[in-house]
């Protein structure tokens, strides 16, 4: 979403770099959250936890749906959070994403 905003605000004859274009294409292909308000809500839910910023980014980007999956993909969560707390957060995120439209 940030890349799209940057693309829309482009002024002048300067083109974007090849890496910017490839990054934008990648983000559009794998985008799972399509609304700004949903992004904000998911971020709000995840930031109220004890997760580090990089863990929040990974959990949100990977769209983890349960604590086992999140812990397998982000090993530092094994030390960071209790299983039940992580599961509750992820269920809330799944609920928010389910009702975006």
C-alpha positions in Angstrom: 0.0 0.0 0.0 2.9 2.3 0.8 4.5 1.5 -2.6 1.2 2.2 -4.4 1.0 5.6 -2.6 4.5 6.4 -3.7 3.7 5.4 -7.2 0.6 7.7 -7.3 2.5 10.6 -5.9 5.2 10.3 -8.6 5.9 13.7 -10.2 8.2 14.7 -13.1 9.9 12.6 -15.7 11.9 10.5 -13.2 11.1 6.8 -13.5 11.2 4.4 -10.7 14.1 1.9 -10.4 13.8 -1.6 -11.6 13.9 -2.9 -8.1 11.0 -0.6 -7.1 8.9 -1.9 -9.9 9.7 -5.5 -9.0 9.0 -4.9 -5.4 5.7 -3.4 -6.2 4.8 -6.3 -8.5 5.7 -8.7 -5.7 3.6 -6.9 -3.2 0.6 -6.8 -5.5 0.9 -10.5 -6.2 1.0 -11.6 -2.5 -1.1 -8.9 -0.9 -3.6 -10.5 1.5 -4.9 -7.4 3.2 -6.5 -5.0 0.8 -7.9 -2.2 2.9 -6.1 0.5 4.8 -8.4 0.3 7.8 -7.8 -3.5 8.0 -4.0 -3.0 7.9 -4.3 -0.5 10.7 -6.5 -2.8 12.8 -4.1 -5.8 12.3 -1.2 -3.6 13.3 -3.0 -2.3 16.3 -3.8 -5.9 17.5 -0.3 -7.1 17.0 1.5 -4.1 18.5 -0.3 -4.4 21.8 1.5 -7.7 22.3 5.1 -8.2 23.5 6.3 -9.0 20.0 9.3 -7.2 18.5 8.7 -5.1 15.4 10.3 -7.6 13.1 8.1 -10.4 14.6 5.0 -8.3 14.0 6.1 -7.7 10.4 6.7 -11.4 9.8 3.5 -12.6 11.4 1.4 -10.0 9.5 3.2 -10.7 6.2 3.1 -14.5 6.5 -0.6 -14.4 7.5 -0.1 -16.9 10.2 -3.5 -18.3 11.3 -2.5 -20.2 14.5 0.2 -20.2 17.1 1.8 -23.4 15.9 2.3 -22.0 12.4 3.6 -18.7 13.7 6.1 -20.3 16.0 7.3 -22.6 13.2 7.8 -19.7 10.9 9.1 -17.2 13.5 11.1 -19.2 16.0 11.8 -16.3 18.3 8.1 -16.3 19.3 8.7 -19.5 21.2 10.6 -17.4 23.8 8.7 -14.2 23.4 5.0 -15.1 24.1 2.9 -17.7 25.8 1.1 -20.0 23.4 -2.4 -19.0 24.6 -1.7 -15.3 24.2 -0.3 -15.7 20.7 -3.2 -17.9 19.7 -5.7 -15.3 21.0 -4.0 -12.5 19.0 -3.9 -14.5 15.8 -7.6 -15.5 16.1 -8.4 -11.8 16.5 -6.3 -11.0 13.4 -7.9 -13.8 11.4 -11.4 -12.4 12.4 -10.5 -8.9 11.3 -9.1 -10.1 7.9 -12.1 -12.4 7.3 -14.5 -9.4 7.4 -12.6 -7.0 5.2 -14.5 -6.2 2.1 
